[in-house]
Each structure stands twice: as C-alpha cells, then as structure tokens.
Amino acid sequence: MSTTIRVSEKDKEALETLRRRIGARTMAETLRYAIATAEAEDERFVGNVDALGELLSAAGRSSAGKVRVTEHVDEELARALAKESPER
C-alpha cells in the first residue's frame, strides 16, 4: 500500500539532496532513513548540563574517601539528573 504526501518544493529539494548524499534509490527509502535518524536523535540526552557541572565539582571535593568517585559517577549523575529533569 502506498500513500501520497504533499511537501513544499523546498522540502522536496532537500529530500532529493539527502537522497543523493546517502545513495538511496527512492524517496521512500530516503524518508525511512530520515525517520530512523530523527528517532535516534530523539533518544539523545536532554538533561540539565548545569547539574552535570555541579556533580563533577562535587565529585572532586569528595574524592578524599577510600572509594574512587569515578567508579560511581554514572550513578551520581543519574541521581542528579533525575532531581533536575521532569520525566518524559
């Protein structure tokens, strides 16, 4: 089954440019690529960068203990970001 969609001339030209750049044979293949790329991009980090800075500065101050901070930085980062960011 196929569906026709309307796009502006500018968007069509951009899709054609993308099609040639990625070596896709059809516009449908190009759209599948664009959708997959957009979905992957949507999964990227969207947290509070300031919270990361605070975490790293606090990690430097607390490294005097016996446990190496670098061993737990991912856990501390997750906790700090959970406090700062609303759930999706």
HTML snippet that shows the backbone in 3Dmol.js (N, CA, C, O; Angstrom):
<script src="https://3Dmol.org/build/3Dmol-min.js"></script>
<div id="view" style="width:600px;height:400px;position:relative"></div>
<script>
const pdb = `
ATOM      1  N   MET A   1       0.838  -1.171   0.000  1.00  0.00           N
ATOM      2  CA  MET A   1       0.000   0.000   0.000  1.00  0.00           C
ATOM      3  C   MET A   1       0.887   1.239   0.000  1.00  0.00           C
ATOM      4  O   MET A   1       1.906   1.273   0.691  1.00  0.00           O
ATOM      5  N   SER A   2       0.517   2.232  -0.751  1.00  0.00           N
ATOM      6  CA  SER A   2       1.288   3.473  -0.774  1.00  0.00           C
ATOM      7  C   SER A   2       0.366   4.651  -0.475  1.00  0.00           C
ATOM      8  O   SER A   2      -0.851   4.572  -0.639  1.00  0.00           O
ATOM      9  N   THR A   3       0.974   5.725  -0.040  1.00  0.00           N
ATOM     10  CA  THR A   3       0.256   6.940   0.298  1.00  0.00           C
ATOM     11  C   THR A   3       0.980   8.109  -0.336  1.00  0.00           C
ATOM     12  O   THR A   3       2.210   8.136  -0.385  1.00  0.00           O
ATOM     13  N   THR A   4       0.235   9.053  -0.812  1.00  0.00           N
ATOM     14  CA  THR A   4       0.818  10.263  -1.373  1.00  0.00           C
ATOM     15  C   THR A   4       0.822  11.338  -0.304  1.00  0.00           C
ATOM     16  O   THR A   4      -0.184  11.566   0.368  1.00  0.00           O
ATOM     17  N   ILE A   5       1.965  12.000  -0.150  1.00  0.00           N
ATOM     18  CA  ILE A   5       2.040  13.119   0.782  1.00  0.00           C
ATOM     19  C   ILE A   5       2.450  14.364   0.020  1.00  0.00           C
ATOM     20  O   ILE A   5       3.151  14.290  -0.989  1.00  0.00           O
ATOM     21  N   ARG A   6       2.004  15.512   0.516  1.00  0.00           N
ATOM     22  CA  ARG A   6       2.367  16.783  -0.110  1.00  0.00           C
ATOM     23  C   ARG A   6       3.473  17.442   0.694  1.00  0.00           C
ATOM     24  O   ARG A   6       3.387  17.557   1.917  1.00  0.00           O
ATOM     25  N   VAL A   7       4.507  17.871  -0.004  1.00  0.00           N
ATOM     26  CA  VAL A   7       5.595  18.618   0.626  1.00  0.00           C
ATOM     27  C   VAL A   7       5.888  19.841  -0.232  1.00  0.00           C
ATOM     28  O   VAL A   7       5.604  19.856  -1.429  1.00  0.00           O
ATOM     29  N   SER A   8       6.447  20.845   0.385  1.00  0.00           N
ATOM     30  CA  SER A   8       6.792  22.055  -0.364  1.00  0.00           C
ATOM     31  C   SER A   8       7.940  21.748  -1.327  1.00  0.00           C
ATOM     32  O   SER A   8       8.639  20.747  -1.168  1.00  0.00           O
ATOM     33  N   GLU A   9       8.128  22.601  -2.309  1.00  0.00           N
ATOM     34  CA  GLU A   9       9.231  22.429  -3.267  1.00  0.00           C
ATOM     35  C   GLU A   9      10.571  22.436  -2.531  1.00  0.00           C
ATOM     36  O   GLU A   9      11.471  21.661  -2.854  1.00  0.00           O
ATOM     37  N   LYS A  10      10.692  23.322  -1.539  1.00  0.00           N
ATOM     38  CA  LYS A  10      11.933  23.424  -0.770  1.00  0.00           C
ATOM     39  C   LYS A  10      12.221  22.112  -0.041  1.00  0.00           C
ATOM     40  O   LYS A  10      13.357  21.637  -0.040  1.00  0.00           O
ATOM     41  N   ASP A  11      11.189  21.523   0.580  1.00  0.00           N
ATOM     42  CA  ASP A  11      11.375  20.252   1.274  1.00  0.00           C
ATOM     43  C   ASP A  11      11.686  19.125   0.295  1.00  0.00           C
ATOM     44  O   ASP A  11      12.494  18.248   0.599  1.00  0.00           O
ATOM     45  N   LYS A  12      11.061  19.141  -0.866  1.00  0.00           N
ATOM     46  CA  LYS A  12      11.335  18.125  -1.887  1.00  0.00           C
ATOM     47  C   LYS A  12      12.784  18.208  -2.349  1.00  0.00           C
ATOM     48  O   LYS A  12      13.451  17.186  -2.510  1.00  0.00           O
ATOM     49  N   GLU A  13      13.266  19.431  -2.562  1.00  0.00           N
ATOM     50  CA  GLU A  13      14.655  19.612  -2.979  1.00  0.00           C
ATOM     51  C   GLU A  13      15.610  19.128  -1.890  1.00  0.00           C
ATOM     52  O   GLU A  13      16.636  18.514  -2.182  1.00  0.00           O
ATOM     53  N   ALA A  14      15.262  19.412  -0.618  1.00  0.00           N
ATOM     54  CA  ALA A  14      16.104  18.948   0.489  1.00  0.00           C
ATOM     55  C   ALA A  14      16.122  17.418   0.548  1.00  0.00           C
ATOM     56  O   ALA A  14      17.170  16.819   0.787  1.00  0.00           O
ATOM     57  N   LEU A  15      14.971  16.788   0.333  1.00  0.00           N
ATOM     58  CA  LEU A  15      14.914  15.325   0.308  1.00  0.00           C
ATOM     59  C   LEU A  15      15.717  14.757  -0.857  1.00  0.00           C
ATOM     60  O   LEU A  15      16.397  13.743  -0.706  1.00  0.00           O
ATOM     61  N   GLU A  16      15.643  15.398  -2.007  1.00  0.00           N
ATOM     62  CA  GLU A  16      16.429  14.945  -3.168  1.00  0.00           C
ATOM     63  C   GLU A  16      17.922  15.051  -2.877  1.00  0.00           C
ATOM     64  O   GLU A  16      18.696  14.158  -3.224  1.00  0.00           O
ATOM     65  N   THR A  17      18.317  16.142  -2.241  1.00  0.00           N
ATOM     66  CA  THR A  17      19.732  16.312  -1.888  1.00  0.00           C
ATOM     67  C   THR A  17      20.160  15.227  -0.919  1.00  0.00           C
ATOM     68  O   THR A  17      21.229  14.636  -1.073  1.00  0.00           O
ATOM     69  N   LEU A  18      19.325  14.962   0.084  1.00  0.00           N
ATOM     70  CA  LEU A  18      19.616  13.904   1.049  1.00  0.00           C
ATOM     71  C   LEU A  18      19.657  12.543   0.362  1.00  0.00           C
ATOM     72  O   LEU A  18      20.530  11.726   0.654  1.00  0.00           O
ATOM     73  N   ARG A  19      18.725  12.296  -0.544  1.00  0.00           N
ATOM     74  CA  ARG A  19      18.678  11.028  -1.270  1.00  0.00           C
ATOM     75  C   ARG A  19      19.994  10.776  -2.000  1.00  0.00           C
ATOM     76  O   ARG A  19      20.552   9.681  -1.935  1.00  0.00           O
ATOM     77  N   ARG A  20      20.478  11.798  -2.692  1.00  0.00           N
ATOM     78  CA  ARG A  20      21.742  11.648  -3.426  1.00  0.00           C
ATOM     79  C   ARG A  20      22.913  11.447  -2.457  1.00  0.00           C
ATOM     80  O   ARG A  20      23.801  10.634  -2.713  1.00  0.00           O
ATOM     81  N   ARG A  21      22.911  12.193  -1.343  1.00  0.00           N
ATOM     82  CA  ARG A  21      24.021  12.126  -0.390  1.00  0.00           C
ATOM     83  C   ARG A  21      24.121  10.755   0.271  1.00  0.00           C
ATOM     84  O   ARG A  21      25.225  10.254   0.486  1.00  0.00           O
ATOM     85  N   ILE A  22      22.984  10.143   0.597  1.00  0.00           N
ATOM     86  CA  ILE A  22      23.027   8.834   1.268  1.00  0.00           C
ATOM     87  C   ILE A  22      23.004   7.678   0.281  1.00  0.00           C
ATOM     88  O   ILE A  22      23.176   6.523   0.669  1.00  0.00           O
ATOM     89  N   GLY A  23      22.792   7.985  -0.987  1.00  0.00           N
ATOM     90  CA  GLY A  23      22.787   6.939  -2.011  1.00  0.00           C
ATOM     91  C   GLY A  23      21.515   6.122  -2.051  1.00  0.00           C
ATOM     92  O   GLY A  23      21.523   4.970  -2.484  1.00  0.00           O
ATOM     93  N   ALA A  24      20.424   6.710  -1.602  1.00  0.00           N
ATOM     94  CA  ALA A  24      19.141   5.993  -1.634  1.00  0.00           C
ATOM     95  C   ALA A  24      18.620   5.948  -3.068  1.00  0.00           C
ATOM     96  O   ALA A  24      18.850   6.865  -3.857  1.00  0.00           O
ATOM     97  N   ARG A  25      17.923   4.878  -3.385  1.00  0.00           N
ATOM     98  CA  ARG A  25      17.371   4.745  -4.740  1.00  0.00           C
ATOM     99  C   ARG A  25      16.040   5.473  -4.884  1.00  0.00           C
ATOM    100  O   ARG A  25      15.720   5.985  -5.957  1.00  0.00           O
ATOM    101  N   THR A  26      15.266   5.518  -3.804  1.00  0.00           N
ATOM    102  CA  THR A  26      13.923   6.100  -3.902  1.00  0.00           C
ATOM    103  C   THR A  26      13.708   7.139  -2.801  1.00  0.00           C
ATOM    104  O   THR A  26      14.456   7.205  -1.825  1.00  0.00           O
ATOM    105  N   MET A  27      12.661   7.951  -2.990  1.00  0.00           N
ATOM    106  CA  MET A  27      12.298   8.928  -1.965  1.00  0.00           C
ATOM    107  C   MET A  27      11.771   8.207  -0.725  1.00  0.00           C
ATOM    108  O   MET A  27      11.980   8.679   0.393  1.00  0.00           O
ATOM    109  N   ALA A  28      11.094   7.073  -0.902  1.00  0.00           N
ATOM    110  CA  ALA A  28      10.587   6.316   0.235  1.00  0.00           C
ATOM    111  C   ALA A  28      11.746   5.840   1.110  1.00  0.00           C
ATOM    112  O   ALA A  28      11.674   5.909   2.337  1.00  0.00           O
ATOM    113  N   GLU A  29      12.800   5.362   0.480  1.00  0.00           N
ATOM    114  CA  GLU A  29      13.985   4.931   1.213  1.00  0.00           C
ATOM    115  C   GLU A  29      14.613   6.119   1.957  1.00  0.00           C
ATOM    116  O   GLU A  29      15.086   5.977   3.085  1.00  0.00           O
ATOM    117  N   THR A  30      14.610   7.269   1.319  1.00  0.00           N
ATOM    118  CA  THR A  30      15.141   8.484   1.940  1.00  0.00           C
ATOM    119  C   THR A  30      14.318   8.876   3.160  1.00  0.00           C
ATOM    120  O   THR A  30      14.871   9.246   4.196  1.00  0.00           O
ATOM    121  N   LEU A  31      13.007   8.797   3.037  1.00  0.00           N
ATOM    122  CA  LEU A  31      12.140   9.127   4.166  1.00  0.00           C
ATOM    123  C   LEU A  31      12.327   8.145   5.315  1.00  0.00           C
ATOM    124  O   LEU A  31      12.327   8.548   6.479  1.00  0.00           O
ATOM    125  N   ARG A  32      12.486   6.856   5.001  1.00  0.00           N
ATOM    126  CA  ARG A  32      12.738   5.870   6.055  1.00  0.00           C
ATOM    127  C   ARG A  32      14.028   6.203   6.800  1.00  0.00           C
ATOM    128  O   ARG A  32      14.086   6.115   8.026  1.00  0.00           O
ATOM    129  N   TYR A  33      15.059   6.586   6.051  1.00  0.00           N
ATOM    130  CA  TYR A  33      16.331   6.983   6.653  1.00  0.00           C
ATOM    131  C   TYR A  33      16.145   8.211   7.547  1.00  0.00           C
ATOM    132  O   TYR A  33      16.641   8.241   8.674  1.00  0.00           O
ATOM    133  N   ALA A  34      15.433   9.221   7.046  1.00  0.00           N
ATOM    134  CA  ALA A  34      15.212  10.451   7.807  1.00  0.00           C
ATOM    135  C   ALA A  34      14.431  10.167   9.088  1.00  0.00           C
ATOM    136  O   ALA A  34      14.736  10.731  10.139  1.00  0.00           O
ATOM    137  N   ILE A  35      13.435   9.301   9.005  1.00  0.00           N
ATOM    138  CA  ILE A  35      12.643   8.951  10.192  1.00  0.00           C
ATOM    139  C   ILE A  35      13.504   8.211  11.210  1.00  0.00           C
ATOM    140  O   ILE A  35      13.452   8.513  12.402  1.00  0.00           O
ATOM    141  N   ALA A  36      14.285   7.254  10.753  1.00  0.00           N
ATOM    142  CA  ALA A  36      15.147   6.492  11.669  1.00  0.00           C
ATOM    143  C   ALA A  36      16.162   7.408  12.346  1.00  0.00           C
ATOM    144  O   ALA A  36      16.430   7.268  13.539  1.00  0.00           O
ATOM    145  N   THR A  37      16.717   8.330  11.595  1.00  0.00           N
ATOM    146  CA  THR A  37      17.683   9.273  12.150  1.00  0.00           C
ATOM    147  C   THR A  37      17.023  10.189  13.171  1.00  0.00           C
ATOM    148  O   THR A  37      17.597  10.451  14.229  1.00  0.00           O
ATOM    149  N   ALA A  38      15.830  10.677  12.869  1.00  0.00           N
ATOM    150  CA  ALA A  38      15.104  11.544  13.792  1.00  0.00           C
ATOM    151  C   ALA A  38      14.754  10.801  15.078  1.00  0.00           C
ATOM    152  O   ALA A  38      14.849  11.370  16.165  1.00  0.00           O
ATOM    153  N   GLU A  39      14.353   9.545  14.966  1.00  0.00           N
ATOM    154  CA  GLU A  39      14.034   8.756  16.158  1.00  0.00           C
ATOM    155  C   GLU A  39      15.272   8.534  17.020  1.00  0.00           C
ATOM    156  O   GLU A  39      15.191   8.607  18.246  1.00  0.00           O
ATOM    157  N   ALA A  40      16.402   8.268  16.400  1.00  0.00           N
ATOM    158  CA  ALA A  40      17.646   8.076  17.152  1.00  0.00           C
ATOM    159  C   ALA A  40      18.054   9.377  17.829  1.00  0.00           C
ATOM    160  O   ALA A  40      18.501   9.362  18.976  1.00  0.00           O
ATOM    161  N   GLU A  41      17.910  10.475  17.151  1.00  0.00           N
ATOM    162  CA  GLU A  41      18.255  11.783  17.709  1.00  0.00           C
ATOM    163  C   GLU A  41      17.365  12.120  18.892  1.00  0.00           C
ATOM    164  O   GLU A  41      17.815  12.759  19.843  1.00  0.00           O
ATOM    165  N   ASP A  42      16.123  11.704  18.844  1.00  0.00           N
ATOM    166  CA  ASP A  42      15.170  11.983  19.917  1.00  0.00           C
ATOM    167  C   ASP A  42      15.575  11.289  21.210  1.00  0.00           C
ATOM    168  O   ASP A  42      15.183  11.721  22.294  1.00  0.00           O
ATOM    169  N   GLU A  43      16.355  10.220  21.107  1.00  0.00           N
ATOM    170  CA  GLU A  43      16.784   9.470  22.279  1.00  0.00           C
ATOM    171  C   GLU A  43      18.018  10.069  22.949  1.00  0.00           C
ATOM    172  O   GLU A  43      18.457   9.577  23.989  1.00  0.00           O
ATOM    173  N   ARG A  44      18.574  11.115  22.370  1.00  0.00           N
ATOM    174  CA  ARG A  44      19.793  11.705  22.913  1.00  0.00           C
ATOM    175  C   ARG A  44      19.525  12.444  24.211  1.00  0.00           C
ATOM    176  O   ARG A  44      18.374  12.742  24.527  1.00  0.00           O
ATOM    177  N   PHE A  45      20.560  12.738  24.955  1.00  0.00           N
ATOM    178  CA  PHE A  45      20.489  13.413  26.251  1.00  0.00           C
ATOM    179  C   PHE A  45      19.856  14.793  26.132  1.00  0.00           C
ATOM    180  O   PHE A  45      20.234  15.598  25.281  1.00  0.00           O
ATOM    181  N   VAL A  46      18.889  15.045  26.998  1.00  0.00           N
ATOM    182  CA  VAL A  46      18.209  16.342  27.012  1.00  0.00           C
ATOM    183  C   VAL A  46      18.132  16.818  28.466  1.00  0.00           C
ATOM    184  O   VAL A  46      17.130  17.400  28.882  1.00  0.00           O
ATOM    185  N   GLY A  47      19.178  16.571  29.220  1.00  0.00           N
ATOM    186  CA  GLY A  47      19.164  16.904  30.638  1.00  0.00           C
ATOM    187  C   GLY A  47      19.703  18.290  30.925  1.00  0.00           C
ATOM    188  O   GLY A  47      19.940  19.094  30.024  1.00  0.00           O
ATOM    189  N   ASN A  48      19.886  18.539  32.189  1.00  0.00           N
ATOM    190  CA  ASN A  48      20.378  19.812  32.673  1.00  0.00           C
ATOM    191  C   ASN A  48      21.899  19.760  32.738  1.00  0.00           C
ATOM    192  O   ASN A  48      22.468  19.053  33.569  1.00  0.00           O
ATOM    193  N   VAL A  49      22.547  20.502  31.869  1.00  0.00           N
ATOM    194  CA  VAL A  49      24.004  20.486  31.812  1.00  0.00           C
ATOM    195  C   VAL A  49      24.585  21.100  33.081  1.00  0.00           C
ATOM    196  O   VAL A  49      25.673  20.710  33.505  1.00  0.00           O
ATOM    197  N   ASP A  50      23.886  22.050  33.695  1.00  0.00           N
ATOM    198  CA  ASP A  50      24.362  22.651  34.937  1.00  0.00           C
ATOM    199  C   ASP A  50      24.449  21.602  36.048  1.00  0.00           C
ATOM    200  O   ASP A  50      25.366  21.640  36.869  1.00  0.00           O
ATOM    201  N   ALA A  51      23.494  20.665  36.072  1.00  0.00           N
ATOM    202  CA  ALA A  51      23.519  19.596  37.068  1.00  0.00           C
ATOM    203  C   ALA A  51      24.771  18.744  36.880  1.00  0.00           C
ATOM    204  O   ALA A  51      25.361  18.288  37.859  1.00  0.00           O
ATOM    205  N   LEU A  52      25.179  18.526  35.641  1.00  0.00           N
ATOM    206  CA  LEU A  52      26.403  17.772  35.370  1.00  0.00           C
ATOM    207  C   LEU A  52      27.611  18.516  35.926  1.00  0.00           C
ATOM    208  O   LEU A  52      28.489  17.909  36.540  1.00  0.00           O
ATOM    209  N   GLY A  53      27.657  19.817  35.715  1.00  0.00           N
ATOM    210  CA  GLY A  53      28.761  20.619  36.252  1.00  0.00           C
ATOM    211  C   GLY A  53      28.824  20.554  37.767  1.00  0.00           C
ATOM    212  O   GLY A  53      29.901  20.407  38.343  1.00  0.00           O
ATOM    213  N   GLU A  54      27.669  20.665  38.414  1.00  0.00           N
ATOM    214  CA  GLU A  54      27.626  20.569  39.876  1.00  0.00           C
ATOM    215  C   GLU A  54      28.098  19.201  40.341  1.00  0.00           C
ATOM    216  O   GLU A  54      28.846  19.090  41.312  1.00  0.00           O
ATOM    217  N   LEU A  55      27.665  18.179  39.656  1.00  0.00           N
ATOM    218  CA  LEU A  55      28.065  16.818  40.021  1.00  0.00           C
ATOM    219  C   LEU A  55      29.572  16.657  39.928  1.00  0.00           C
ATOM    220  O   LEU A  55      30.199  16.103  40.831  1.00  0.00           O
ATOM    221  N   LEU A  56      30.150  17.136  38.845  1.00  0.00           N
ATOM    222  CA  LEU A  56      31.584  16.973  38.662  1.00  0.00           C
ATOM    223  C   LEU A  56      32.382  17.765  39.681  1.00  0.00           C
ATOM    224  O   LEU A  56      33.421  17.300  40.149  1.00  0.00           O
ATOM    225  N   SER A  57      31.909  18.966  40.034  1.00  0.00           N
ATOM    226  CA  SER A  57      32.640  19.738  41.048  1.00  0.00           C
ATOM    227  C   SER A  57      32.512  19.071  42.415  1.00  0.00           C
ATOM    228  O   SER A  57      33.474  19.056  43.183  1.00  0.00           O
ATOM    229  N   ALA A  58      31.344  18.521  42.729  1.00  0.00           N
ATOM    230  CA  ALA A  58      31.159  17.815  43.998  1.00  0.00           C
ATOM    231  C   ALA A  58      31.995  16.545  44.032  1.00  0.00           C
ATOM    232  O   ALA A  58      32.503  16.170  45.089  1.00  0.00           O
ATOM    233  N   ALA A  59      32.143  15.892  42.920  1.00  0.00           N
ATOM    234  CA  ALA A  59      32.934  14.666  42.855  1.00  0.00           C
ATOM    235  C   ALA A  59      34.388  14.955  43.188  1.00  0.00           C
ATOM    236  O   ALA A  59      35.042  14.156  43.858  1.00  0.00           O
ATOM    237  N   GLY A  60      34.892  16.078  42.730  1.00  0.00           N
ATOM    238  CA  GLY A  60      36.276  16.447  43.029  1.00  0.00           C
ATOM    239  C   GLY A  60      36.484  16.672  44.510  1.00  0.00           C
ATOM    240  O   GLY A  60      37.529  16.304  45.048  1.00  0.00           O
ATOM    241  N   ARG A  61      35.504  17.274  45.188  1.00  0.00           N
ATOM    242  CA  ARG A  61      35.626  17.554  46.622  1.00  0.00           C
ATOM    243  C   ARG A  61      35.499  16.286  47.456  1.00  0.00           C
ATOM    244  O   ARG A  61      36.087  16.207  48.534  1.00  0.00           O
ATOM    245  N   SER A  62      34.758  15.308  46.994  1.00  0.00           N
ATOM    246  CA  SER A  62      34.514  14.118  47.805  1.00  0.00           C
ATOM    247  C   SER A  62      35.467  12.966  47.507  1.00  0.00           C
ATOM    248  O   SER A  62      35.291  11.870  48.040  1.00  0.00           O
ATOM    249  N   SER A  63      36.457  13.190  46.680  1.00  0.00           N
ATOM    250  CA  SER A  63      37.347  12.095  46.281  1.00  0.00           C
ATOM    251  C   SER A  63      38.356  11.715  47.353  1.00  0.00           C
ATOM    252  O   SER A  63      39.189  10.836  47.132  1.00  0.00           O
ATOM    253  N   ALA A  64      38.296  12.366  48.516  1.00  0.00           N
ATOM    254  CA  ALA A  64      39.239  12.042  49.584  1.00  0.00           C
ATOM    255  C   ALA A  64      38.919  10.701  50.237  1.00  0.00           C
ATOM    256  O   ALA A  64      39.765  10.142  50.935  1.00  0.00           O
ATOM    257  N   GLY A  65      37.705  10.172  50.021  1.00  0.00           N
ATOM    258  CA  GLY A  65      37.313   8.897  50.615  1.00  0.00           C
ATOM    259  C   GLY A  65      38.045   7.731  49.979  1.00  0.00           C
ATOM    260  O   GLY A  65      38.793   7.901  49.016  1.00  0.00           O
ATOM    261  N   LYS A  66      37.822   6.547  50.528  1.00  0.00           N
ATOM    262  CA  LYS A  66      38.508   5.357  50.020  1.00  0.00           C
ATOM    263  C   LYS A  66      37.952   4.873  48.691  1.00  0.00           C
ATOM    264  O   LYS A  66      38.678   4.267  47.903  1.00  0.00           O
ATOM    265  N   VAL A  67      36.661   5.134  48.427  1.00  0.00           N
ATOM    266  CA  VAL A  67      36.047   4.682  47.177  1.00  0.00           C
ATOM    267  C   VAL A  67      36.374   5.679  46.077  1.00  0.00           C
ATOM    268  O   VAL A  67      36.230   6.887  46.267  1.00  0.00           O
ATOM    269  N   ARG A  68      36.800   5.194  44.964  1.00  0.00           N
ATOM    270  CA  ARG A  68      37.098   6.082  43.833  1.00  0.00           C
ATOM    271  C   ARG A  68      35.795   6.630  43.274  1.00  0.00           C
ATOM    272  O   ARG A  68      34.879   5.868  42.965  1.00  0.00           O
ATOM    273  N   VAL A  69      35.711   7.934  43.145  1.00  0.00           N
ATOM    274  CA  VAL A  69      34.497   8.589  42.675  1.00  0.00           C
ATOM    275  C   VAL A  69      34.177   8.175  41.245  1.00  0.00           C
ATOM    276  O   VAL A  69      33.008   8.056  40.879  1.00  0.00           O
ATOM    277  N   THR A  70      35.192   7.958  40.448  1.00  0.00           N
ATOM    278  CA  THR A  70      34.948   7.605  39.050  1.00  0.00           C
ATOM    279  C   THR A  70      34.223   6.281  38.911  1.00  0.00           C
ATOM    280  O   THR A  70      33.609   6.017  37.877  1.00  0.00           O
ATOM    281  N   GLU A  71      34.285   5.455  39.926  1.00  0.00           N
ATOM    282  CA  GLU A  71      33.579   4.181  39.861  1.00  0.00           C
ATOM    283  C   GLU A  71      32.072   4.356  39.982  1.00  0.00           C
ATOM    284  O   GLU A  71      31.315   3.488  39.549  1.00  0.00           O
ATOM    285  N   HIS A  72      31.624   5.467  40.565  1.00  0.00           N
ATOM    286  CA  HIS A  72      30.202   5.683  40.814  1.00  0.00           C
ATOM    287  C   HIS A  72      29.655   6.947  40.166  1.00  0.00           C
ATOM    288  O   HIS A  72      28.530   7.348  40.465  1.00  0.00           O
ATOM    289  N   VAL A  73      30.419   7.582  39.288  1.00  0.00           N
ATOM    290  CA  VAL A  73      29.989   8.858  38.722  1.00  0.00           C
ATOM    291  C   VAL A  73      28.713   8.702  37.889  1.00  0.00           C
ATOM    292  O   VAL A  73      27.886   9.613  37.866  1.00  0.00           O
ATOM    293  N   ASP A  74      28.540   7.572  37.209  1.00  0.00           N
ATOM    294  CA  ASP A  74      27.331   7.378  36.417  1.00  0.00           C
ATOM    295  C   ASP A  74      26.095   7.294  37.304  1.00  0.00           C
ATOM    296  O   ASP A  74      25.032   7.794  36.935  1.00  0.00           O
ATOM    297  N   GLU A  75      26.223   6.664  38.473  1.00  0.00           N
ATOM    298  CA  GLU A  75      25.092   6.584  39.391  1.00  0.00           C
ATOM    299  C   GLU A  75      24.750   7.958  39.966  1.00  0.00           C
ATOM    300  O   GLU A  75      23.579   8.321  40.073  1.00  0.00           O
ATOM    301  N   GLU A  76      25.783   8.718  40.336  1.00  0.00           N
ATOM    302  CA  GLU A  76      25.567  10.053  40.881  1.00  0.00           C
ATOM    303  C   GLU A  76      24.983  10.984  39.824  1.00  0.00           C
ATOM    304  O   GLU A  76      24.121  11.810  40.128  1.00  0.00           O
ATOM    305  N   LEU A  77      25.442  10.856  38.601  1.00  0.00           N
ATOM    306  CA  LEU A  77      24.920  11.671  37.508  1.00  0.00           C
ATOM    307  C   LEU A  77      23.446  11.366  37.281  1.00  0.00           C
ATOM    308  O   LEU A  77      22.644  12.285  37.115  1.00  0.00           O
ATOM    309  N   ALA A  78      23.087  10.114  37.273  1.00  0.00           N
ATOM    310  CA  ALA A  78      21.691   9.728  37.081  1.00  0.00           C
ATOM    311  C   ALA A  78      20.815  10.296  38.196  1.00  0.00           C
ATOM    312  O   ALA A  78      19.716  10.785  37.935  1.00  0.00           O
ATOM    313  N   ARG A  79      21.301  10.231  39.442  1.00  0.00           N
ATOM    314  CA  ARG A  79      20.533  10.797  40.566  1.00  0.00           C
ATOM    315  C   ARG A  79      20.370  12.301  40.433  1.00  0.00           C
ATOM    316  O   ARG A  79      19.278  12.825  40.653  1.00  0.00           O
ATOM    317  N   ALA A  80      21.439  13.003  40.076  1.00  0.00           N
ATOM    318  CA  ALA A  80      21.375  14.458  39.945  1.00  0.00           C
ATOM    319  C   ALA A  80      20.442  14.870  38.818  1.00  0.00           C
ATOM    320  O   ALA A  80      19.685  15.830  38.958  1.00  0.00           O
ATOM    321  N   LEU A  81      20.491  14.157  37.710  1.00  0.00           N
ATOM    322  CA  LEU A  81      19.640  14.499  36.571  1.00  0.00           C
ATOM    323  C   LEU A  81      18.176  14.166  36.872  1.00  0.00           C
ATOM    324  O   LEU A  81      17.273  14.869  36.420  1.00  0.00           O
ATOM    325  N   ALA A  82      17.947  13.110  37.622  1.00  0.00           N
ATOM    326  CA  ALA A  82      16.570  12.745  37.978  1.00  0.00           C
ATOM    327  C   ALA A  82      15.939  13.831  38.850  1.00  0.00           C
ATOM    328  O   ALA A  82      14.740  14.088  38.739  1.00  0.00           O
ATOM    329  N   LYS A  83      16.719  14.465  39.706  1.00  0.00           N
ATOM    330  CA  LYS A  83      16.217  15.542  40.551  1.00  0.00           C
ATOM    331  C   LYS A  83      15.888  16.782  39.728  1.00  0.00           C
ATOM    332  O   LYS A  83      14.929  17.494  40.027  1.00  0.00           O
ATOM    333  N   GLU A  84      16.691  17.044  38.680  1.00  0.00           N
ATOM    334  CA  GLU A  84      16.572  18.257  37.889  1.00  0.00           C
ATOM    335  C   GLU A  84      15.598  18.167  36.740  1.00  0.00           C
ATOM    336  O   GLU A  84      14.987  19.173  36.382  1.00  0.00           O
ATOM    337  N   SER A  85      15.430  16.995  36.146  1.00  0.00           N
ATOM    338  CA  SER A  85      14.643  16.855  34.912  1.00  0.00           C
ATOM    339  C   SER A  85      13.284  16.227  35.185  1.00  0.00           C
ATOM    340  O   SER A  85      13.182  15.239  35.912  1.00  0.00           O
ATOM    341  N   PRO A  86      12.232  16.812  34.590  1.00  0.00           N
ATOM    342  CA  PRO A  86      10.931  16.161  34.689  1.00  0.00           C
ATOM    343  C   PRO A  86      10.913  14.900  33.831  1.00  0.00           C
ATOM    344  O   PRO A  86      11.638  14.805  32.841  1.00  0.00           O
ATOM    345  N   GLU A  87      10.092  13.946  34.210  1.00  0.00           N
ATOM    346  CA  GLU A  87      10.005  12.706  33.422  1.00  0.00           C
ATOM    347  C   GLU A  87       9.343  12.978  32.096  1.00  0.00           C
ATOM    348  O   GLU A  87       8.492  13.858  31.965  1.00  0.00           O
ATOM    349  N   ARG A  88       9.762  12.186  31.097  1.00  0.00           N
ATOM    350  CA  ARG A  88       9.188  12.325  29.749  1.00  0.00           C
ATOM    351  C   ARG A  88       7.883  11.614  29.688  1.00  0.00           C
ATOM    352  O   ARG A  88       7.233  11.607  28.642  1.00  0.00           O
TER     353      ARG A  88
END
`;
const viewer = $3Dmol.createViewer("view");
viewer.addModel(pdb, "pdb");
viewer.setStyle({}, {cartoon: {color: "spectrum"}});
viewer.zoomTo();
viewer.render();
</script>
